[in-house]
Amino acid sequence: MRFSRSNDDNIFFTLFTKQATFLVSAAELLAKISAATPERRVELRDELHRLEQSCDEVTHEIAERLNQTFVTPLDRDDITYISSRLDDCMDYMDEAGDLIVLYKVGVLPPGVAEQLNVIQRCCDLTAQAMPHLKTLGGLRDYWVEINRLENDGDQAYRKTISALFESGHDALEVIKLKDVIEVLEKAIDSFEALANGVETIAIKES
């Protein structure tokens, strides 16, 4: 039997949505970093760091509220899982932006734009999906589309890595760019892990 949900219960869904909203902004910043001049990249990277810290604060707030709540709207492990995966998505985007700046990379390979487009779409879908966790309804299209996007991301990753090895760049530049491309792939994978978890939770709670 399900308990009725109070306003205190709903705070978890509000905080999930807040985390996801930060992801949307982070993806926009990451796209700007990829296209910016080296000087502008530093400023944008710092802005991305601030977003990541804000997301961390929400993650900590969820953990604190979880410790203070006797009856939770979802299993405690499920609440922790969703919050942690949202935080993973942010961390990988932040890492990618940081690497672009720290490595002082030049023009990024064209395939990176494909990866960034996938990430942006994943962020948008995730932000739209999080409020639906309150009822666990209308989420199937979300996890199906995220899985499709992850497949697109895999293809973009493989094409970009292949093109990089054939680009004629010196070995050090290849290593730098490969690190960035791989972190973007991890970001996309983290969105799939979140969506798969949401699917499992929805099936369990139905």
Backbone bond lengths (Angstrom), bond angles and torsions (degrees), N, CA, C in turn:
res aa  C-N    CA-C-N  psi(-1)  N-CA   C-N-CA  omega(-1)  CA-C   N-CA-C  phi
1 M - - - 1.459 - - 1.520 109.88 -
2 R 1.324 117.90 136.97 1.446 121.69 179.88 1.519 110.68 -89.66
3 F 1.316 115.83 142.84 1.448 121.34 173.20 1.525 108.90 -82.32
4 S 1.344 116.31 149.71 1.461 118.74 172.97 1.520 108.46 -69.07
5 R 1.311 116.45 149.86 1.439 120.42 -174.55 1.516 111.20 -99.62
6 S 1.290 116.06 124.98 1.454 122.16 178.48 1.515 109.49 -86.82
7 N 1.337 115.71 175.58 1.461 119.72 176.39 1.521 111.08 -61.62
8 D 1.352 115.76 -33.95 1.463 119.17 178.08 1.522 110.80 -63.99
9 D 1.345 116.53 -38.14 1.463 119.96 176.64 1.531 110.73 -61.70
10 N 1.336 114.76 -42.52 1.461 119.81 -174.28 1.522 113.00 -66.21
11 I 1.312 117.72 -17.83 1.460 120.31 -178.97 1.527 111.42 -59.40
12 F 1.328 117.65 -32.85 1.465 119.77 179.42 1.530 110.62 -62.98
13 F 1.324 116.77 -41.81 1.465 120.12 -179.54 1.528 110.68 -70.33
14 T 1.313 115.84 -34.62 1.465 120.28 175.93 1.530 110.46 -63.56
15 L 1.322 115.76 -41.68 1.464 120.30 -178.87 1.534 111.39 -71.61
16 F 1.346 117.56 -37.01 1.472 119.52 174.27 1.533 109.93 -58.70
17 T 1.327 115.04 -44.38 1.468 119.93 -179.55 1.522 110.85 -63.89
18 K 1.320 116.50 -37.79 1.469 120.50 177.90 1.527 110.46 -63.60
19 Q 1.334 116.64 -44.21 1.465 119.85 176.24 1.530 110.79 -57.69
20 A 1.329 115.71 -46.11 1.471 120.01 -177.18 1.521 111.62 -65.70
21 T 1.325 117.31 -33.91 1.465 120.66 177.28 1.524 110.61 -64.31
22 F 1.331 116.48 -38.42 1.466 120.39 174.93 1.526 110.64 -60.81
23 L 1.329 117.18 -36.21 1.461 120.56 179.95 1.524 111.32 -62.76
24 V 1.324 116.36 -41.43 1.466 120.32 179.24 1.527 110.29 -59.47
25 S 1.323 115.90 -45.99 1.463 120.24 178.96 1.524 111.41 -64.83
26 A 1.330 116.42 -37.99 1.462 120.69 179.92 1.523 111.13 -64.41
27 A 1.321 117.08 -41.27 1.469 119.98 179.17 1.522 111.11 -63.44
28 E 1.326 116.35 -38.46 1.461 119.92 177.70 1.533 110.77 -64.01
29 L 1.325 116.04 -42.08 1.465 120.02 178.41 1.521 111.64 -65.27
30 L 1.326 116.38 -40.41 1.457 120.36 -179.51 1.520 110.82 -62.63
31 A 1.328 116.76 -39.96 1.467 120.17 177.19 1.529 110.62 -63.86
32 K 1.325 116.05 -39.13 1.468 119.55 178.43 1.531 110.96 -66.46
33 I 1.327 116.74 -40.17 1.468 120.62 178.31 1.519 110.42 -59.05
34 S 1.312 116.16 -43.08 1.472 119.88 -175.94 1.524 111.93 -62.87
35 A 1.330 116.99 -28.53 1.469 120.48 -175.68 1.522 113.38 -102.30
36 A 1.337 117.69 -4.02 1.461 121.30 -171.37 1.525 112.68 -85.57
37 T 1.328 115.15 167.10 1.462 121.77 171.96 1.526 108.61 -71.99
38 P 1.331 118.66 160.42 1.469 120.65 -179.93 1.525 113.22 -54.63
39 E 1.332 118.10 -41.38 1.463 120.90 -179.34 1.523 111.16 -66.32
40 R 1.297 116.77 -44.60 1.469 121.51 179.92 1.526 110.67 -67.20
41 R 1.323 117.00 -32.23 1.459 120.50 179.35 1.529 111.94 -59.10
42 V 1.319 117.24 -38.87 1.465 120.39 -179.36 1.528 110.49 -62.18
43 E 1.311 116.50 -45.66 1.465 121.52 179.72 1.527 111.14 -62.21
44 L 1.317 115.89 -44.54 1.471 120.08 -179.79 1.526 110.96 -67.90
45 R 1.340 116.70 -37.22 1.468 120.27 177.70 1.528 110.60 -62.00
46 D 1.323 116.30 -40.56 1.462 120.42 179.03 1.529 110.54 -64.52
47 E 1.319 115.87 -37.94 1.468 119.90 177.04 1.532 110.21 -65.53
48 L 1.328 116.29 -39.08 1.463 120.81 177.30 1.522 110.39 -64.26
49 H 1.338 117.29 -40.22 1.470 120.94 175.97 1.529 111.06 -57.65
50 R 1.316 116.19 -42.51 1.468 119.40 -179.12 1.526 111.05 -64.24
51 L 1.307 116.23 -37.96 1.466 119.53 176.11 1.527 111.00 -63.70
52 E 1.335 115.38 -42.96 1.467 119.76 178.96 1.521 110.74 -60.70
53 Q 1.317 117.35 -39.72 1.462 121.05 178.39 1.517 111.24 -66.86
54 S 1.318 117.12 -37.80 1.461 120.71 176.80 1.523 111.05 -64.07
55 C 1.330 115.30 -39.63 1.470 119.78 177.72 1.523 110.32 -65.28
56 D 1.335 116.96 -39.99 1.463 120.96 176.24 1.526 111.09 -59.02
57 E 1.315 116.62 -41.29 1.464 120.73 -179.69 1.521 111.27 -61.73
58 V 1.329 116.12 -39.61 1.468 119.84 177.88 1.526 110.12 -67.71
59 T 1.330 116.75 -39.96 1.467 120.58 177.05 1.522 110.53 -58.73
60 H 1.326 117.00 -43.68 1.463 121.27 178.88 1.531 110.87 -66.84
61 E 1.327 116.52 -37.14 1.468 119.20 178.33 1.520 111.04 -64.29
62 I 1.323 117.05 -39.72 1.470 120.27 177.65 1.522 109.87 -61.79
63 A 1.329 116.95 -43.82 1.466 120.62 179.58 1.526 110.95 -62.42
64 E 1.320 117.25 -41.48 1.458 120.76 -179.78 1.522 111.19 -66.52
65 R 1.326 116.67 -44.40 1.464 119.94 179.31 1.521 111.15 -65.68
66 L 1.309 116.05 -34.43 1.463 120.10 177.56 1.528 110.73 -62.51
67 N 1.323 116.24 -39.77 1.466 120.87 179.11 1.527 112.45 -69.62
68 Q 1.333 116.28 -22.17 1.459 120.37 -177.03 1.528 113.20 -98.06
69 T 1.338 117.11 -4.84 1.464 121.60 -174.37 1.515 110.29 -105.39
70 F 1.320 115.28 126.96 1.467 119.97 -177.86 1.524 111.23 -79.37
71 V 1.337 116.82 -50.67 1.465 121.71 178.30 1.520 107.86 -109.97
72 T 1.316 116.99 120.80 1.461 121.57 -176.95 1.533 110.75 -106.29
73 P 1.348 117.17 152.18 1.475 120.08 -176.61 1.523 113.51 -70.34
74 L 1.321 116.54 -23.41 1.465 123.20 174.08 1.519 107.35 -132.43
75 D 1.322 116.69 166.19 1.465 119.25 175.40 1.529 109.52 -54.83
76 R 1.307 115.41 143.47 1.464 119.88 -178.96 1.526 111.69 -57.16
77 D 1.308 116.04 -42.09 1.465 119.29 179.67 1.530 111.33 -62.94
78 D 1.332 116.42 -35.09 1.461 120.10 -179.82 1.530 111.08 -70.25
79 I 1.318 116.65 -39.91 1.462 120.25 176.61 1.524 110.29 -62.28
80 T 1.326 115.90 -44.44 1.465 120.58 178.31 1.523 110.60 -63.19
81 Y 1.324 117.00 -40.34 1.461 121.32 -178.95 1.523 110.71 -61.76
82 I 1.330 116.86 -49.73 1.461 120.29 -177.87 1.527 110.59 -60.91
83 S 1.322 116.00 -47.42 1.461 120.27 -179.28 1.527 111.56 -61.72
84 S 1.321 116.50 -42.44 1.464 120.48 -178.92 1.522 112.07 -67.00
85 R 1.342 116.96 -39.42 1.461 119.09 179.38 1.531 111.34 -69.07
86 L 1.332 117.37 -38.21 1.458 120.19 174.56 1.528 110.26 -59.77
87 D 1.319 115.59 -40.93 1.459 120.67 178.84 1.532 110.88 -66.36
88 D 1.330 116.97 -37.11 1.473 120.67 176.63 1.527 110.90 -60.58
89 C 1.330 116.05 -44.33 1.466 120.01 179.83 1.524 110.21 -56.87
90 M 1.324 115.65 -45.42 1.462 120.27 179.20 1.526 111.16 -64.83
91 D 1.317 116.79 -44.10 1.472 120.30 -177.05 1.525 112.08 -59.99
92 Y 1.331 116.77 -41.33 1.465 119.10 -179.21 1.535 111.41 -69.36
93 M 1.317 117.31 -37.46 1.460 119.09 176.54 1.523 110.90 -65.15
94 D 1.327 115.80 -41.72 1.459 120.34 177.77 1.523 110.86 -62.82
95 E 1.326 116.06 -41.23 1.466 120.06 179.16 1.528 111.04 -63.17
96 A 1.327 116.37 -41.44 1.466 119.69 179.96 1.524 110.69 -61.95
97 G 1.319 116.66 -45.37 1.452 119.95 178.42 1.515 112.01 -62.21
98 D 1.310 116.01 -39.14 1.456 121.12 179.91 1.525 111.24 -65.59
99 L 1.326 116.55 -42.79 1.468 120.01 -179.67 1.530 111.68 -63.76
100 I 1.326 116.10 -39.79 1.462 119.29 179.50 1.528 110.31 -58.36
101 V 1.346 115.55 -39.87 1.464 120.04 -179.65 1.523 111.32 -76.51
102 L 1.328 117.18 -49.51 1.462 120.53 -175.16 1.528 112.24 -64.78
103 Y 1.322 116.61 -36.53 1.458 120.73 -179.79 1.523 112.66 -80.53
104 K 1.347 115.47 -9.63 1.466 119.79 -178.50 1.531 111.89 52.60
105 V 1.322 115.53 45.09 1.458 119.50 -179.55 1.523 109.43 -70.32
106 G 1.326 115.71 153.39 1.456 120.43 178.42 1.516 110.32 -87.17
107 V 1.323 114.75 -125.86 1.465 120.06 178.86 1.527 108.61 -74.93
108 L 1.317 115.94 129.23 1.460 120.39 -179.82 1.530 110.43 -78.80
109 P 1.330 117.60 149.20 1.471 120.45 179.12 1.528 111.36 -57.92
110 P 1.331 117.89 148.63 1.470 121.20 -179.14 1.530 113.23 -54.63
111 G 1.331 116.70 -33.59 1.460 119.85 -178.42 1.516 113.47 -63.53
112 V 1.327 116.95 -22.53 1.465 120.05 178.17 1.528 110.19 -62.97
113 A 1.328 116.48 -36.31 1.467 119.92 177.68 1.526 110.78 -60.88
114 E 1.333 116.92 -37.16 1.462 120.12 176.66 1.522 110.36 -64.09
115 Q 1.331 116.77 -44.17 1.459 120.02 177.87 1.524 111.10 -60.96
116 L 1.317 116.55 -42.92 1.469 120.47 -179.13 1.529 111.15 -65.70
117 N 1.321 117.14 -35.83 1.467 120.19 176.35 1.521 110.91 -63.65
118 V 1.332 116.26 -41.16 1.469 120.33 177.35 1.525 110.13 -62.96
119 I 1.328 116.79 -44.59 1.466 120.82 179.73 1.522 111.02 -61.67
120 Q 1.332 116.88 -43.92 1.469 120.03 179.29 1.519 110.73 -60.06
121 R 1.319 116.55 -44.15 1.465 120.18 -179.89 1.536 110.76 -65.69
122 C 1.322 117.09 -39.62 1.466 120.46 177.09 1.531 110.75 -61.79
123 C 1.322 116.07 -40.92 1.474 120.18 178.90 1.521 110.65 -63.36
124 D 1.318 116.39 -45.84 1.465 120.10 -179.37 1.529 111.08 -60.61
125 L 1.319 116.61 -46.21 1.463 120.76 -179.36 1.525 111.36 -64.95
126 T 1.323 116.50 -38.78 1.459 120.49 -180.00 1.524 110.42 -65.55
127 A 1.321 116.75 -42.71 1.469 120.28 178.75 1.525 111.34 -63.82
128 Q 1.318 116.64 -35.57 1.462 120.20 177.61 1.521 111.96 -71.64
129 A 1.341 116.34 -31.34 1.468 121.06 -174.89 1.525 113.48 -80.06
130 M 1.326 118.02 -34.99 1.460 120.48 -171.55 1.529 114.58 -55.60
131 P 1.342 120.61 -40.65 1.467 118.45 177.87 1.529 113.60 -62.15
132 H 1.333 116.54 -25.27 1.470 120.56 -178.97 1.530 112.56 -75.04
133 L 1.329 117.14 -10.52 1.463 118.89 176.34 1.525 111.49 -62.95
134 K 1.316 116.03 -22.94 1.464 120.36 -179.39 1.529 110.90 -60.39
135 T 1.334 116.57 -37.33 1.464 120.59 -179.93 1.522 111.97 -111.98
136 L 1.333 116.48 -12.87 1.470 123.15 -176.82 1.521 111.88 59.92
137 G 1.332 115.47 26.55 1.460 120.45 177.28 1.517 111.08 -109.24
138 G 1.305 116.51 154.57 1.454 121.46 175.71 1.513 114.87 67.75
139 L 1.323 116.72 27.95 1.456 120.40 -175.65 1.528 114.16 -104.60
140 R 1.317 117.05 -10.79 1.462 118.75 -174.44 1.525 111.94 -60.80
141 D 1.329 116.60 -43.80 1.471 119.34 -179.84 1.530 111.17 -60.11
142 Y 1.336 115.28 -33.50 1.469 120.35 179.36 1.521 111.29 -61.97
143 W 1.335 117.35 -54.49 1.472 116.87 -174.76 1.527 112.39 -73.17
144 V 1.327 117.11 -28.48 1.472 119.39 175.95 1.528 110.16 -65.62
145 E 1.339 116.31 -45.05 1.463 120.01 -178.41 1.525 111.65 -69.29
146 I 1.328 117.52 -37.31 1.467 119.71 177.21 1.524 110.38 -62.21
147 N 1.317 117.09 -41.54 1.466 119.79 178.25 1.530 111.00 -64.90
148 R 1.331 117.10 -37.36 1.458 119.64 176.90 1.526 110.22 -65.22
149 L 1.331 115.90 -42.72 1.461 120.15 179.31 1.528 111.39 -64.21
150 E 1.324 116.37 -36.37 1.460 119.36 178.15 1.524 110.24 -62.91
151 N 1.331 117.18 -37.04 1.471 120.32 175.34 1.525 110.81 -64.04
152 D 1.335 116.08 -41.20 1.467 119.76 175.67 1.527 110.28 -61.12
153 G 1.327 115.40 -41.02 1.456 120.14 178.95 1.515 112.23 -63.11
154 D 1.317 116.43 -39.93 1.470 120.42 177.01 1.525 111.06 -60.40
155 Q 1.329 116.14 -43.99 1.457 119.70 -179.96 1.527 111.16 -64.96
156 A 1.337 116.04 -41.84 1.464 119.89 178.36 1.520 111.03 -63.53
157 Y 1.331 115.54 -39.40 1.472 120.30 179.06 1.525 111.05 -62.51
158 R 1.328 116.80 -48.09 1.462 119.93 -177.54 1.528 111.34 -65.10
159 K 1.338 116.73 -42.05 1.467 120.07 178.89 1.531 111.18 -64.23
160 T 1.316 115.93 -40.66 1.464 119.92 -176.70 1.518 111.24 -69.67
161 I 1.323 116.81 -41.05 1.466 120.08 177.41 1.522 110.36 -64.70
162 S 1.326 116.76 -43.48 1.461 120.61 179.42 1.531 110.88 -60.66
163 A 1.338 116.30 -46.20 1.461 120.36 179.69 1.525 111.31 -64.69
164 L 1.327 116.23 -34.49 1.464 120.10 179.67 1.523 111.22 -63.03
165 F 1.331 115.97 -44.70 1.470 119.87 -179.15 1.525 112.35 -66.67
166 E 1.337 116.27 -21.68 1.458 120.09 179.99 1.525 112.21 -100.90
167 S 1.328 117.00 7.04 1.464 121.19 -171.23 1.522 114.54 -79.00
168 G 1.320 116.83 -20.24 1.454 119.10 -176.41 1.511 114.58 84.82
169 H 1.350 116.99 4.58 1.460 120.33 175.24 1.526 109.50 -64.17
170 D 1.342 116.03 154.66 1.461 117.91 174.68 1.524 109.60 -68.95
171 A 1.317 116.01 161.93 1.465 121.84 -171.13 1.531 112.07 -58.72
172 L 1.325 117.63 -40.57 1.465 120.09 -178.09 1.520 111.24 -65.00
173 E 1.321 117.08 -41.34 1.462 120.42 179.03 1.525 110.45 -66.00
174 V 1.319 117.37 -37.80 1.465 120.81 177.45 1.526 110.42 -61.54
175 I 1.334 116.69 -42.81 1.464 120.89 179.60 1.532 110.47 -62.23
176 K 1.321 116.58 -44.51 1.468 120.71 -179.93 1.525 111.52 -61.26
177 L 1.332 115.35 -49.56 1.460 119.54 -177.78 1.528 111.11 -66.84
178 K 1.325 116.47 -36.97 1.465 119.95 178.92 1.525 110.43 -62.02
179 D 1.325 117.81 -40.25 1.466 120.94 177.90 1.528 111.19 -60.11
180 V 1.325 116.46 -43.91 1.469 120.45 179.87 1.526 110.66 -63.96
181 I 1.320 116.17 -46.45 1.465 121.21 -178.98 1.528 110.69 -61.30
182 E 1.323 117.14 -40.41 1.467 120.77 -178.48 1.532 111.88 -69.39
183 V 1.330 117.30 -35.71 1.466 119.35 177.77 1.527 110.41 -68.50
184 L 1.314 117.12 -37.63 1.464 119.77 175.63 1.529 110.78 -62.84
185 E 1.321 116.32 -38.09 1.472 120.03 176.06 1.523 110.85 -63.45
186 K 1.327 117.22 -39.82 1.461 120.60 177.38 1.523 111.28 -64.55
187 A 1.325 116.63 -35.74 1.466 119.86 177.30 1.524 110.45 -61.88
188 I 1.322 115.93 -45.80 1.471 119.78 179.04 1.524 110.49 -62.85
189 D 1.326 117.14 -42.64 1.467 120.68 178.05 1.524 111.43 -60.46
190 S 1.329 117.01 -34.67 1.463 119.99 -178.52 1.521 111.21 -68.31
191 F 1.324 117.23 -32.08 1.467 119.76 175.18 1.525 110.42 -67.54
192 E 1.330 116.53 -37.52 1.462 119.17 176.93 1.520 110.90 -66.09
193 A 1.336 117.46 -40.92 1.462 120.32 178.46 1.527 110.94 -60.46
194 L 1.332 116.04 -40.55 1.463 120.11 176.85 1.525 111.13 -63.10
195 A 1.334 116.75 -47.96 1.462 120.80 -178.39 1.525 111.52 -62.98
196 N 1.331 117.27 -40.17 1.465 120.42 177.51 1.523 110.93 -63.72
197 G 1.343 116.21 -37.88 1.463 119.51 176.82 1.513 112.14 -65.46
198 V 1.329 116.23 -41.10 1.465 120.25 177.99 1.522 110.40 -62.51
199 E 1.330 116.77 -40.85 1.466 120.04 177.72 1.530 110.32 -60.86
200 T 1.314 116.76 -46.10 1.477 120.80 -179.94 1.523 110.32 -60.30
201 I 1.320 117.22 -44.62 1.458 121.43 -179.77 1.518 111.07 -63.31
202 A 1.334 116.62 -44.28 1.463 120.07 -179.62 1.523 112.17 -62.03
203 I 1.323 116.02 -40.08 1.477 119.78 178.14 1.523 110.45 -67.42
204 K 1.308 116.66 -42.33 1.466 121.37 -179.30 1.522 111.52 -63.89
205 E 1.325 117.27 -39.15 1.465 122.13 -174.54 1.534 112.69 -85.05
206 S 1.345 116.95 -10.77 1.460 119.63 -175.68 1.530 111.45 -76.08
